[in-house]
Amino acid sequence: MTRVLLLLLLVAGCAGPDKPFTPRQAERPTGQAVASTPSAEVITIDEQMSVSVEWPAGADTTMLRAFTDLYLDSWRSVFTGSQAYLELVEPPASAQAHDWVKSFDGAKVKGSARLYSLRVSAVVDDGAEVNACVDETGVRLLNRSGNVHTRQPRWTRTPYLQAVVLHKGQDGTWRVKDFRHDLKGCA
């Protein structure tokens, strides 16, 4: 037995130098899509409006899309009256989203909006927070006759930080659970 141990020690001593330790990257859970490079996408909401989305590299687009899909579907609802956006939210955000869409009350918009600096700022178990800068300075509110309102709403004056709290349901879908806005944080 002693000879076997001695032989093993000798063989181990003859081995080459140890490779330097390289930590492996954490594996992402299956089902998470990751953008490899930054990209921009222009989505047509209606012939009157479009939204530019600037996708960051290396981000979990599954969570980012939970926010962007709701943003896009909410605007589509302003034009079409569809309530598909309600499938992307849960209380208390569902009431907030519904109130926002209904606030247009037949008024229309035209122009372009921009979503940029999208990032997942926190993930804890089945909850997450996504932050995005929203620039709606290119959007104009129209009255019922199709003319631009002389006094535009405050949200058209400067970009703002939009934070959403997400919840992952038992069906595996991330939905918006709450909204937070801040006029600071986006240049």
Salt bridges, closest charged atoms under 4 A:
GLU27 OE2 - ARG24 NH1 2.94
GLU54 OE2 - ARG114 NE 2.75
ASP73 OD1 - ARG76 NH1 2.70
GLU90 OE2 - HIS167 ND1 3.10
GLU90 OE2 - LYS177 NZ 3.56
ASP105 OD2 - ARG144 NH2 3.29
ASP126 OD2 - HIS167 NE2 3.27
ASP171 OD2 - ARG175 NH2 2.82
ASP178 OD2 - ARG180 NH2 3.97
